Amino acid sequence: MNSTSAPAEDLLVIGKIVSVHGVRGDVKIYSFTDPIENLLSYPRWTLRRGDETRQAELVKGRLQGNILVATLKDVADREVARGYADFEICVPRAELPVLEGDEYYWFQLQGLTVIDQLGQVLGRVDHLLETGANDVLVVKPFPGSLDDRERLLPYIDQCVLRVDLVAGEMHVDWDADF
């Protein structure tokens, strides 16, 4: 149970096992998918905690409030399940559904060079934040950027003009009124 099914760089973290649930060996999971129950559509997981990896197979799962409860194959005891706490749940990127049109997964946007409407390099997308209204791009400067400012840009059509994954660029209108 210590081998991985895909190279580490091909794995995407989609959730985390946070604790045990009940006495039968179920685990509580915090999901990073949207909606959160989409995590349950991946039946085989690579679990990762530090340098340790394990393979796990989902038997069944359910949404309970804003957390998932899952039963894993060959885990039928609370103490065994406790050993799964704090493992990240990973799946190969190739297993993700293909998105249509101008939709992107967050991991595809991370690392893109952000260029404004005047051709100035603002920085790189470091990560995204989920807010109630819209997602927000956190753009951090790097050598060659316009300045050393971190910028928070709304991930909306009025701001993001074009995404070019091949070129590794995102073109934005960051002076627009949002």
Rosetta constraint file for C-alpha pairs under 8 A:
AtomPair CA 1 CA 53 HARMONIC 7.77 0.50
AtomPair CA 1 CA 54 HARMONIC 5.07 0.50
AtomPair CA 1 CA 55 HARMONIC 5.65 0.50
AtomPair CA 2 CA 52 HARMONIC 7.22 0.50
AtomPair CA 2 CA 53 HARMONIC 5.35 0.50
AtomPair CA 2 CA 54 HARMONIC 4.74 0.50
AtomPair CA 2 CA 55 HARMONIC 6.93 0.50
AtomPair CA 3 CA 53 HARMONIC 6.59 0.50
AtomPair CA 3 CA 54 HARMONIC 6.33 0.50
AtomPair CA 3 CA 55 HARMONIC 6.98 0.50
AtomPair CA 4 CA 8 HARMONIC 7.84 0.50
AtomPair CA 4 CA 46 HARMONIC 6.25 0.50
AtomPair CA 4 CA 53 HARMONIC 6.78 0.50
AtomPair CA 4 CA 54 HARMONIC 6.93 0.50
AtomPair CA 4 CA 55 HARMONIC 6.68 0.50
AtomPair CA 5 CA 46 HARMONIC 7.12 0.50
AtomPair CA 5 CA 55 HARMONIC 7.84 0.50
AtomPair CA 6 CA 10 HARMONIC 6.30 0.50
AtomPair CA 6 CA 11 HARMONIC 6.75 0.50
AtomPair CA 6 CA 92 HARMONIC 6.27 0.50
AtomPair CA 7 CA 11 HARMONIC 6.85 0.50
AtomPair CA 10 CA 92 HARMONIC 5.48 0.50
AtomPair CA 10 CA 93 HARMONIC 5.76 0.50
AtomPair CA 10 CA 94 HARMONIC 7.89 0.50
AtomPair CA 11 CA 90 HARMONIC 5.69 0.50
AtomPair CA 11 CA 91 HARMONIC 5.30 0.50
AtomPair CA 11 CA 92 HARMONIC 4.43 0.50
AtomPair CA 11 CA 93 HARMONIC 5.79 0.50
AtomPair CA 12 CA 90 HARMONIC 5.18 0.50
AtomPair CA 12 CA 91 HARMONIC 5.48 0.50
AtomPair CA 12 CA 92 HARMONIC 6.09 0.50
AtomPair CA 12 CA 93 HARMONIC 5.86 0.50
AtomPair CA 13 CA 32 HARMONIC 7.80 0.50
AtomPair CA 13 CA 88 HARMONIC 6.33 0.50
AtomPair CA 13 CA 89 HARMONIC 5.61 0.50
AtomPair CA 13 CA 90 HARMONIC 4.35 0.50
AtomPair CA 13 CA 91 HARMONIC 6.73 0.50
AtomPair CA 14 CA 31 HARMONIC 6.24 0.50
AtomPair CA 14 CA 32 HARMONIC 5.03 0.50
AtomPair CA 14 CA 33 HARMONIC 6.00 0.50
AtomPair CA 14 CA 39 HARMONIC 6.75 0.50
AtomPair CA 14 CA 88 HARMONIC 7.67 0.50
AtomPair CA 14 CA 89 HARMONIC 5.76 0.50
AtomPair CA 14 CA 90 HARMONIC 5.76 0.50
AtomPair CA 14 CA 91 HARMONIC 7.19 0.50
AtomPair CA 15 CA 29 HARMONIC 6.75 0.50
AtomPair CA 15 CA 30 HARMONIC 5.51 0.50
AtomPair CA 15 CA 31 HARMONIC 4.21 0.50
AtomPair CA 15 CA 32 HARMONIC 4.97 0.50
AtomPair CA 15 CA 33 HARMONIC 7.34 0.50
AtomPair CA 15 CA 39 HARMONIC 7.40 0.50
AtomPair CA 15 CA 88 HARMONIC 5.92 0.50
AtomPair CA 15 CA 89 HARMONIC 4.99 0.50
AtomPair CA 15 CA 90 HARMONIC 7.25 0.50
AtomPair CA 16 CA 29 HARMONIC 5.57 0.50
AtomPair CA 16 CA 30 HARMONIC 5.26 0.50
AtomPair CA 16 CA 31 HARMONIC 6.52 0.50
AtomPair CA 16 CA 86 HARMONIC 6.41 0.50
AtomPair CA 16 CA 87 HARMONIC 5.77 0.50
AtomPair CA 16 CA 88 HARMONIC 4.30 0.50
AtomPair CA 16 CA 89 HARMONIC 5.33 0.50
AtomPair CA 17 CA 27 HARMONIC 6.62 0.50
AtomPair CA 17 CA 28 HARMONIC 5.86 0.50
AtomPair CA 17 CA 29 HARMONIC 4.40 0.50
AtomPair CA 17 CA 30 HARMONIC 6.34 0.50
AtomPair CA 17 CA 84 HARMONIC 6.73 0.50
AtomPair CA 17 CA 85 HARMONIC 5.27 0.50
AtomPair CA 17 CA 86 HARMONIC 5.42 0.50
AtomPair CA 17 CA 87 HARMONIC 5.50 0.50
AtomPair CA 17 CA 88 HARMONIC 6.41 0.50
AtomPair CA 17 CA 89 HARMONIC 7.13 0.50
AtomPair CA 18 CA 27 HARMONIC 7.44 0.50
AtomPair CA 18 CA 28 HARMONIC 5.66 0.50
AtomPair CA 18 CA 29 HARMONIC 5.58 0.50
AtomPair CA 18 CA 30 HARMONIC 6.61 0.50
AtomPair CA 18 CA 85 HARMONIC 5.18 0.50
AtomPair CA 18 CA 86 HARMONIC 5.42 0.50
AtomPair CA 18 CA 87 HARMONIC 7.68 0.50
AtomPair CA 19 CA 27 HARMONIC 5.78 0.50
AtomPair CA 19 CA 28 HARMONIC 5.27 0.50
AtomPair CA 19 CA 29 HARMONIC 7.41 0.50
AtomPair CA 19 CA 82 HARMONIC 6.50 0.50
AtomPair CA 19 CA 84 HARMONIC 7.68 0.50
AtomPair CA 19 CA 85 HARMONIC 5.04 0.50
AtomPair CA 19 CA 86 HARMONIC 7.44 0.50
AtomPair CA 20 CA 25 HARMONIC 6.74 0.50
AtomPair CA 20 CA 26 HARMONIC 5.91 0.50
AtomPair CA 20 CA 27 HARMONIC 4.28 0.50
AtomPair CA 20 CA 28 HARMONIC 5.69 0.50
AtomPair CA 20 CA 78 HARMONIC 6.62 0.50
AtomPair CA 20 CA 81 HARMONIC 5.98 0.50
AtomPair CA 20 CA 82 HARMONIC 5.66 0.50
AtomPair CA 20 CA 85 HARMONIC 7.21 0.50
AtomPair CA 21 CA 25 HARMONIC 6.83 0.50
AtomPair CA 21 CA 26 HARMONIC 5.08 0.50
AtomPair CA 21 CA 27 HARMONIC 5.07 0.50
AtomPair CA 21 CA 28 HARMONIC 5.84 0.50
AtomPair CA 21 CA 69 HARMONIC 7.10 0.50
AtomPair CA 21 CA 78 HARMONIC 7.74 0.50
AtomPair CA 22 CA 26 HARMONIC 6.49 0.50
AtomPair CA 22 CA 78 HARMONIC 7.14 0.50
AtomPair CA 23 CA 77 HARMONIC 6.64 0.50
AtomPair CA 23 CA 78 HARMONIC 5.12 0.50
AtomPair CA 24 CA 76 HARMONIC 5.28 0.50
AtomPair CA 24 CA 77 HARMONIC 5.16 0.50
AtomPair CA 24 CA 78 HARMONIC 5.73 0.50
AtomPair CA 25 CA 71 HARMONIC 7.08 0.50
AtomPair CA 25 CA 75 HARMONIC 5.71 0.50
AtomPair CA 25 CA 76 HARMONIC 4.50 0.50
AtomPair CA 25 CA 77 HARMONIC 4.18 0.50
AtomPair CA 25 CA 78 HARMONIC 4.15 0.50
AtomPair CA 25 CA 79 HARMONIC 7.30 0.50
AtomPair CA 25 CA 80 HARMONIC 6.87 0.50
AtomPair CA 25 CA 81 HARMONIC 5.02 0.50
AtomPair CA 25 CA 82 HARMONIC 7.97 0.50
AtomPair CA 26 CA 69 HARMONIC 6.58 0.50
AtomPair CA 26 CA 70 HARMONIC 5.51 0.50
AtomPair CA 26 CA 71 HARMONIC 4.78 0.50
AtomPair CA 26 CA 72 HARMONIC 7.05 0.50
AtomPair CA 26 CA 75 HARMONIC 7.55 0.50
AtomPair CA 26 CA 76 HARMONIC 7.32 0.50
AtomPair CA 26 CA 77 HARMONIC 7.97 0.50
AtomPair CA 26 CA 78 HARMONIC 7.21 0.50
AtomPair CA 26 CA 81 HARMONIC 6.59 0.50
AtomPair CA 27 CA 69 HARMONIC 5.66 0.50
AtomPair CA 27 CA 70 HARMONIC 5.39 0.50
AtomPair CA 27 CA 71 HARMONIC 6.61 0.50
AtomPair CA 27 CA 81 HARMONIC 6.43 0.50
AtomPair CA 27 CA 82 HARMONIC 7.97 0.50
AtomPair CA 27 CA 84 HARMONIC 7.90 0.50
AtomPair CA 27 CA 85 HARMONIC 7.90 0.50
AtomPair CA 28 CA 67 HARMONIC 6.77 0.50
AtomPair CA 28 CA 68 HARMONIC 5.73 0.50
AtomPair CA 28 CA 69 HARMONIC 4.68 0.50
AtomPair CA 28 CA 70 HARMONIC 6.53 0.50
AtomPair CA 29 CA 67 HARMONIC 5.97 0.50
AtomPair CA 29 CA 68 HARMONIC 4.99 0.50
AtomPair CA 29 CA 69 HARMONIC 6.11 0.50
AtomPair CA 29 CA 70 HARMONIC 7.28 0.50
AtomPair CA 30 CA 67 HARMONIC 5.56 0.50
AtomPair CA 30 CA 68 HARMONIC 6.51 0.50
AtomPair CA 31 CA 36 HARMONIC 5.27 0.50
AtomPair CA 31 CA 37 HARMONIC 7.42 0.50
AtomPair CA 31 CA 39 HARMONIC 6.47 0.50
AtomPair CA 31 CA 67 HARMONIC 7.09 0.50
AtomPair CA 31 CA 68 HARMONIC 7.21 0.50
AtomPair CA 32 CA 36 HARMONIC 6.47 0.50
AtomPair CA 32 CA 39 HARMONIC 7.87 0.50
AtomPair CA 33 CA 37 HARMONIC 7.28 0.50
AtomPair CA 33 CA 38 HARMONIC 6.02 0.50
AtomPair CA 33 CA 39 HARMONIC 6.07 0.50
AtomPair CA 34 CA 38 HARMONIC 6.64 0.50
AtomPair CA 36 CA 66 HARMONIC 7.73 0.50
AtomPair CA 36 CA 67 HARMONIC 7.83 0.50
AtomPair CA 36 CA 68 HARMONIC 7.86 0.50
AtomPair CA 37 CA 41 HARMONIC 7.73 0.50
AtomPair CA 37 CA 62 HARMONIC 7.53 0.50
AtomPair CA 37 CA 63 HARMONIC 6.40 0.50
AtomPair CA 37 CA 68 HARMONIC 7.10 0.50
AtomPair CA 38 CA 42 HARMONIC 7.83 0.50
AtomPair CA 40 CA 58 HARMONIC 7.72 0.50
AtomPair CA 40 CA 60 HARMONIC 7.83 0.50
AtomPair CA 40 CA 61 HARMONIC 6.39 0.50
AtomPair CA 40 CA 62 HARMONIC 7.94 0.50
AtomPair CA 42 CA 58 HARMONIC 7.79 0.50
AtomPair CA 42 CA 91 HARMONIC 7.59 0.50
AtomPair CA 43 CA 57 HARMONIC 5.72 0.50
AtomPair CA 43 CA 58 HARMONIC 4.93 0.50
AtomPair CA 43 CA 59 HARMONIC 7.51 0.50
AtomPair CA 44 CA 55 HARMONIC 7.35 0.50
AtomPair CA 44 CA 56 HARMONIC 5.91 0.50
AtomPair CA 44 CA 57 HARMONIC 4.61 0.50
AtomPair CA 44 CA 58 HARMONIC 6.25 0.50
AtomPair CA 44 CA 91 HARMONIC 7.51 0.50
AtomPair CA 45 CA 55 HARMONIC 5.84 0.50
AtomPair CA 45 CA 56 HARMONIC 5.17 0.50
AtomPair CA 45 CA 57 HARMONIC 6.20 0.50
AtomPair CA 45 CA 58 HARMONIC 7.72 0.50
AtomPair CA 45 CA 89 HARMONIC 6.10 0.50
AtomPair CA 45 CA 90 HARMONIC 5.69 0.50
AtomPair CA 45 CA 91 HARMONIC 5.62 0.50
AtomPair CA 46 CA 53 HARMONIC 6.72 0.50
AtomPair CA 46 CA 54 HARMONIC 5.79 0.50
AtomPair CA 46 CA 55 HARMONIC 4.73 0.50
AtomPair CA 46 CA 56 HARMONIC 6.33 0.50
AtomPair CA 46 CA 89 HARMONIC 6.09 0.50
AtomPair CA 46 CA 90 HARMONIC 5.03 0.50
AtomPair CA 46 CA 91 HARMONIC 6.18 0.50
AtomPair CA 47 CA 53 HARMONIC 5.37 0.50
AtomPair CA 47 CA 54 HARMONIC 4.99 0.50
AtomPair CA 47 CA 55 HARMONIC 5.98 0.50
AtomPair CA 47 CA 56 HARMONIC 6.90 0.50
AtomPair CA 47 CA 87 HARMONIC 5.61 0.50
AtomPair CA 47 CA 88 HARMONIC 5.48 0.50
AtomPair CA 47 CA 89 HARMONIC 4.91 0.50
AtomPair CA 47 CA 90 HARMONIC 5.99 0.50
AtomPair CA 48 CA 52 HARMONIC 5.75 0.50
AtomPair CA 48 CA 53 HARMONIC 4.48 0.50
AtomPair CA 48 CA 54 HARMONIC 6.63 0.50
AtomPair CA 48 CA 87 HARMONIC 5.20 0.50
AtomPair CA 48 CA 88 HARMONIC 5.08 0.50
AtomPair CA 48 CA 89 HARMONIC 6.72 0.50
AtomPair CA 48 CA 90 HARMONIC 7.29 0.50
AtomPair CA 49 CA 53 HARMONIC 6.49 0.50
AtomPair CA 49 CA 86 HARMONIC 6.65 0.50
AtomPair CA 49 CA 87 HARMONIC 4.77 0.50
AtomPair CA 49 CA 88 HARMONIC 6.24 0.50
AtomPair CA 56 CA 72 HARMONIC 6.63 0.50
AtomPair CA 56 CA 73 HARMONIC 6.96 0.50
AtomPair CA 57 CA 72 HARMONIC 5.67 0.50
AtomPair CA 57 CA 73 HARMONIC 5.45 0.50
AtomPair CA 58 CA 70 HARMONIC 7.05 0.50
AtomPair CA 58 CA 71 HARMONIC 6.20 0.50
AtomPair CA 58 CA 72 HARMONIC 4.75 0.50
AtomPair CA 58 CA 73 HARMONIC 6.19 0.50
AtomPair CA 59 CA 70 HARMONIC 7.52 0.50
AtomPair CA 59 CA 71 HARMONIC 5.44 0.50
AtomPair CA 59 CA 72 HARMONIC 5.33 0.50
AtomPair CA 59 CA 73 HARMONIC 5.69 0.50
AtomPair CA 60 CA 70 HARMONIC 5.79 0.50
AtomPair CA 60 CA 71 HARMONIC 5.32 0.50
AtomPair CA 60 CA 72 HARMONIC 7.30 0.50
AtomPair CA 61 CA 68 HARMONIC 6.79 0.50
AtomPair CA 61 CA 69 HARMONIC 5.51 0.50
AtomPair CA 61 CA 70 HARMONIC 4.09 0.50
AtomPair CA 61 CA 71 HARMONIC 6.13 0.50
AtomPair CA 62 CA 68 HARMONIC 5.65 0.50
AtomPair CA 62 CA 69 HARMONIC 5.43 0.50
AtomPair CA 62 CA 70 HARMONIC 6.53 0.50
AtomPair CA 63 CA 67 HARMONIC 6.06 0.50
AtomPair CA 63 CA 68 HARMONIC 4.59 0.50
AtomPair CA 63 CA 69 HARMONIC 6.40 0.50
AtomPair CA 64 CA 68 HARMONIC 5.68 0.50
AtomPair CA 64 CA 69 HARMONIC 6.69 0.50
AtomPair CA 71 CA 75 HARMONIC 7.29 0.50
AtomPair CA 72 CA 76 HARMONIC 7.95 0.50
AtomPair CA 75 CA 80 HARMONIC 6.38 0.50
AtomPair CA 75 CA 81 HARMONIC 6.18 0.50
AtomPair CA 76 CA 80 HARMONIC 7.41 0.50
AtomPair CA 76 CA 81 HARMONIC 7.50 0.50
AtomPair CA 77 CA 81 HARMONIC 6.17 0.50
AtomPair CA 78 CA 82 HARMONIC 6.14 0.50
AtomPair CA 79 CA 83 HARMONIC 6.87 0.50
AtomPair CA 80 CA 84 HARMONIC 7.41 0.50
AtomPair CA 81 CA 85 HARMONIC 7.31 0.50
AtomPair CA 91 CA 95 HARMONIC 6.98 0.50
AtomPair CA 92 CA 96 HARMONIC 7.59 0.50
AtomPair CA 99 CA 103 HARMONIC 5.83 0.50
AtomPair CA 99 CA 104 HARMONIC 6.74 0.50
AtomPair CA 104 CA 108 HARMONIC 6.34 0.50
AtomPair CA 104 CA 109 HARMONIC 7.17 0.50
AtomPair CA 105 CA 109 HARMONIC 6.98 0.50
AtomPair CA 106 CA 110 HARMONIC 6.49 0.50
AtomPair CA 106 CA 127 HARMONIC 7.73 0.50
AtomPair CA 106 CA 128 HARMONIC 6.99 0.50
AtomPair CA 108 CA 165 HARMONIC 7.44 0.50
AtomPair CA 109 CA 125 HARMONIC 6.66 0.50
AtomPair CA 109 CA 165 HARMONIC 7.86 0.50
AtomPair CA 110 CA 124 HARMONIC 7.54 0.50
AtomPair CA 110 CA 125 HARMONIC 4.96 0.50
AtomPair CA 110 CA 126 HARMONIC 5.53 0.50
AtomPair CA 110 CA 127 HARMONIC 5.70 0.50
AtomPair CA 110 CA 128 HARMONIC 7.89 0.50
AtomPair CA 111 CA 124 HARMONIC 5.44 0.50
AtomPair CA 111 CA 125 HARMONIC 5.06 0.50
AtomPair CA 111 CA 126 HARMONIC 6.04 0.50
AtomPair CA 111 CA 168 HARMONIC 7.58 0.50
AtomPair CA 112 CA 124 HARMONIC 5.37 0.50
AtomPair CA 112 CA 125 HARMONIC 5.49 0.50
AtomPair CA 112 CA 165 HARMONIC 7.62 0.50
AtomPair CA 112 CA 168 HARMONIC 4.92 0.50
AtomPair CA 112 CA 169 HARMONIC 5.00 0.50
AtomPair CA 112 CA 170 HARMONIC 6.16 0.50
AtomPair CA 113 CA 121 HARMONIC 7.09 0.50
AtomPair CA 113 CA 122 HARMONIC 7.65 0.50
AtomPair CA 113 CA 123 HARMONIC 5.85 0.50
AtomPair CA 113 CA 124 HARMONIC 4.43 0.50
AtomPair CA 113 CA 125 HARMONIC 6.65 0.50
AtomPair CA 113 CA 168 HARMONIC 6.17 0.50
AtomPair CA 113 CA 169 HARMONIC 4.71 0.50
AtomPair CA 113 CA 170 HARMONIC 6.04 0.50
AtomPair CA 114 CA 121 HARMONIC 5.87 0.50
AtomPair CA 114 CA 122 HARMONIC 5.48 0.50
AtomPair CA 114 CA 123 HARMONIC 5.46 0.50
AtomPair CA 114 CA 124 HARMONIC 5.54 0.50
AtomPair CA 114 CA 125 HARMONIC 6.89 0.50
AtomPair CA 114 CA 139 HARMONIC 7.45 0.50
AtomPair CA 114 CA 169 HARMONIC 5.95 0.50
AtomPair CA 114 CA 170 HARMONIC 4.84 0.50
AtomPair CA 114 CA 171 HARMONIC 5.89 0.50
AtomPair CA 114 CA 172 HARMONIC 6.94 0.50
AtomPair CA 115 CA 119 HARMONIC 5.65 0.50
AtomPair CA 115 CA 120 HARMONIC 5.41 0.50
AtomPair CA 115 CA 121 HARMONIC 4.50 0.50
AtomPair CA 115 CA 122 HARMONIC 5.75 0.50
AtomPair CA 115 CA 123 HARMONIC 7.60 0.50
AtomPair CA 115 CA 169 HARMONIC 7.16 0.50
AtomPair CA 115 CA 170 HARMONIC 6.17 0.50
AtomPair CA 115 CA 171 HARMONIC 4.85 0.50
AtomPair CA 115 CA 172 HARMONIC 6.12 0.50
AtomPair CA 116 CA 120 HARMONIC 5.41 0.50
AtomPair CA 116 CA 121 HARMONIC 6.58 0.50
AtomPair CA 116 CA 122 HARMONIC 6.85 0.50
AtomPair CA 116 CA 171 HARMONIC 5.69 0.50
AtomPair CA 116 CA 172 HARMONIC 4.86 0.50
AtomPair CA 116 CA 173 HARMONIC 5.64 0.50
AtomPair CA 116 CA 174 HARMONIC 6.57 0.50
AtomPair CA 117 CA 171 HARMONIC 6.86 0.50
AtomPair CA 117 CA 172 HARMONIC 6.15 0.50
AtomPair CA 117 CA 173 HARMONIC 5.49 0.50
AtomPair CA 117 CA 174 HARMONIC 7.92 0.50
AtomPair CA 120 CA 145 HARMONIC 7.60 0.50
AtomPair CA 120 CA 146 HARMONIC 6.19 0.50
AtomPair CA 121 CA 144 HARMONIC 7.33 0.50
AtomPair CA 121 CA 145 HARMONIC 5.02 0.50
AtomPair CA 121 CA 146 HARMONIC 5.57 0.50
AtomPair CA 122 CA 139 HARMONIC 7.33 0.50
AtomPair CA 122 CA 140 HARMONIC 7.78 0.50
AtomPair CA 122 CA 141 HARMONIC 6.49 0.50
AtomPair CA 122 CA 145 HARMONIC 5.34 0.50
AtomPair CA 122 CA 146 HARMONIC 5.46 0.50
AtomPair CA 122 CA 147 HARMONIC 7.28 0.50
AtomPair CA 123 CA 139 HARMONIC 5.63 0.50
AtomPair CA 123 CA 140 HARMONIC 5.14 0.50
AtomPair CA 123 CA 141 HARMONIC 4.16 0.50
AtomPair CA 123 CA 142 HARMONIC 5.84 0.50
AtomPair CA 123 CA 145 HARMONIC 5.39 0.50
AtomPair CA 123 CA 146 HARMONIC 7.59 0.50
AtomPair CA 123 CA 150 HARMONIC 7.91 0.50
AtomPair CA 124 CA 139 HARMONIC 5.19 0.50
AtomPair CA 124 CA 140 HARMONIC 5.46 0.50
AtomPair CA 124 CA 141 HARMONIC 6.41 0.50
AtomPair CA 124 CA 142 HARMONIC 7.27 0.50
AtomPair CA 125 CA 137 HARMONIC 6.35 0.50
AtomPair CA 125 CA 138 HARMONIC 5.76 0.50
AtomPair CA 125 CA 139 HARMONIC 4.46 0.50
AtomPair CA 125 CA 140 HARMONIC 6.45 0.50
AtomPair CA 126 CA 137 HARMONIC 7.67 0.50
AtomPair CA 126 CA 138 HARMONIC 5.65 0.50
AtomPair CA 126 CA 139 HARMONIC 5.67 0.50
AtomPair CA 126 CA 140 HARMONIC 6.08 0.50
AtomPair CA 127 CA 137 HARMONIC 6.31 0.50
AtomPair CA 127 CA 138 HARMONIC 5.45 0.50
AtomPair CA 127 CA 139 HARMONIC 7.55 0.50
AtomPair CA 128 CA 135 HARMONIC 6.62 0.50
AtomPair CA 128 CA 136 HARMONIC 5.43 0.50
AtomPair CA 128 CA 137 HARMONIC 4.64 0.50
AtomPair CA 128 CA 138 HARMONIC 5.67 0.50
AtomPair CA 129 CA 135 HARMONIC 5.60 0.50
AtomPair CA 129 CA 136 HARMONIC 5.02 0.50
AtomPair CA 129 CA 137 HARMONIC 6.58 0.50
AtomPair CA 129 CA 138 HARMONIC 7.36 0.50
AtomPair CA 130 CA 134 HARMONIC 6.66 0.50
AtomPair CA 130 CA 135 HARMONIC 4.61 0.50
AtomPair CA 130 CA 136 HARMONIC 6.42 0.50
AtomPair CA 131 CA 135 HARMONIC 5.62 0.50
AtomPair CA 131 CA 136 HARMONIC 7.16 0.50
AtomPair CA 134 CA 154 HARMONIC 6.75 0.50
AtomPair CA 134 CA 155 HARMONIC 6.61 0.50
AtomPair CA 134 CA 156 HARMONIC 7.17 0.50
AtomPair CA 135 CA 154 HARMONIC 6.17 0.50
AtomPair CA 135 CA 155 HARMONIC 5.33 0.50
AtomPair CA 135 CA 156 HARMONIC 7.78 0.50
AtomPair CA 136 CA 152 HARMONIC 6.24 0.50
AtomPair CA 136 CA 153 HARMONIC 5.52 0.50
AtomPair CA 136 CA 154 HARMONIC 4.45 0.50
AtomPair CA 136 CA 155 HARMONIC 5.26 0.50
AtomPair CA 137 CA 151 HARMONIC 7.93 0.50
AtomPair CA 137 CA 152 HARMONIC 5.60 0.50
AtomPair CA 137 CA 153 HARMONIC 5.02 0.50
AtomPair CA 137 CA 154 HARMONIC 6.06 0.50
AtomPair CA 137 CA 155 HARMONIC 6.09 0.50
AtomPair CA 138 CA 150 HARMONIC 7.19 0.50
AtomPair CA 138 CA 151 HARMONIC 5.97 0.50
AtomPair CA 138 CA 152 HARMONIC 4.85 0.50
AtomPair CA 138 CA 153 HARMONIC 6.63 0.50
AtomPair CA 139 CA 150 HARMONIC 5.68 0.50
AtomPair CA 139 CA 151 HARMONIC 5.03 0.50
AtomPair CA 139 CA 152 HARMONIC 6.22 0.50
AtomPair CA 139 CA 153 HARMONIC 7.41 0.50
AtomPair CA 140 CA 148 HARMONIC 7.91 0.50
AtomPair CA 140 CA 149 HARMONIC 7.02 0.50
AtomPair CA 140 CA 150 HARMONIC 4.67 0.50
AtomPair CA 140 CA 151 HARMONIC 6.57 0.50
AtomPair CA 141 CA 145 HARMONIC 5.65 0.50
AtomPair CA 141 CA 146 HARMONIC 7.89 0.50
AtomPair CA 141 CA 147 HARMONIC 6.89 0.50
AtomPair CA 141 CA 148 HARMONIC 5.34 0.50
AtomPair CA 141 CA 149 HARMONIC 6.20 0.50
AtomPair CA 141 CA 150 HARMONIC 6.11 0.50
AtomPair CA 142 CA 148 HARMONIC 7.41 0.50
AtomPair CA 153 CA 159 HARMONIC 7.34 0.50
AtomPair CA 153 CA 174 HARMONIC 6.97 0.50
AtomPair CA 154 CA 159 HARMONIC 6.54 0.50
AtomPair CA 154 CA 160 HARMONIC 8.00 0.50
AtomPair CA 155 CA 159 HARMONIC 6.67 0.50
AtomPair CA 155 CA 160 HARMONIC 6.31 0.50
AtomPair CA 156 CA 160 HARMONIC 5.97 0.50
AtomPair CA 157 CA 161 HARMONIC 6.48 0.50
AtomPair CA 158 CA 173 HARMONIC 7.19 0.50
AtomPair CA 158 CA 176 HARMONIC 7.07 0.50
AtomPair CA 158 CA 178 HARMONIC 7.16 0.50
AtomPair CA 159 CA 172 HARMONIC 5.31 0.50
AtomPair CA 159 CA 173 HARMONIC 4.87 0.50
AtomPair CA 159 CA 174 HARMONIC 5.81 0.50
AtomPair CA 159 CA 176 HARMONIC 6.70 0.50
AtomPair CA 159 CA 178 HARMONIC 7.72 0.50
AtomPair CA 160 CA 170 HARMONIC 7.18 0.50
AtomPair CA 160 CA 171 HARMONIC 6.18 0.50
AtomPair CA 160 CA 172 HARMONIC 4.52 0.50
AtomPair CA 160 CA 173 HARMONIC 6.51 0.50
AtomPair CA 161 CA 170 HARMONIC 7.63 0.50
AtomPair CA 161 CA 171 HARMONIC 5.45 0.50
AtomPair CA 161 CA 172 HARMONIC 5.12 0.50
AtomPair CA 161 CA 173 HARMONIC 6.70 0.50
AtomPair CA 162 CA 170 HARMONIC 5.78 0.50
AtomPair CA 162 CA 171 HARMONIC 5.09 0.50
AtomPair CA 162 CA 172 HARMONIC 7.02 0.50
AtomPair CA 163 CA 169 HARMONIC 6.10 0.50
AtomPair CA 163 CA 170 HARMONIC 4.48 0.50
AtomPair CA 163 CA 171 HARMONIC 6.39 0.50
AtomPair CA 164 CA 168 HARMONIC 5.88 0.50
AtomPair CA 164 CA 169 HARMONIC 5.19 0.50
AtomPair CA 164 CA 170 HARMONIC 6.12 0.50
AtomPair CA 165 CA 169 HARMONIC 6.38 0.50
